[in-house]
Amino acid sequence: MTLSELWCDRCGESAAAGPHEACAAARALEPPRYCAYCRRRMKVQVVPTGWSAVCVEHGETRG
């Protein structure tokens, strides 16, 4: 996570609240569920070629 990311994109908790090793390990296989900038739950779509996650405030992320 970068300094501008305030929230964990998997569990939605504060990025500074403690270690998120389990979240980082799960994110290797899963798309993000929460926006790292505003903590909103994102609309996630998984397809055979990848995934997309959309925050209504910050837009789309693909992987």
Secondary structure, 3 states (H helix, E strand, C coil): CCCCCCECCCCCCECCCCCCHHHHHHHCCCCCCECCCCCCECEEEEECCEEEEEECCCEEEEC
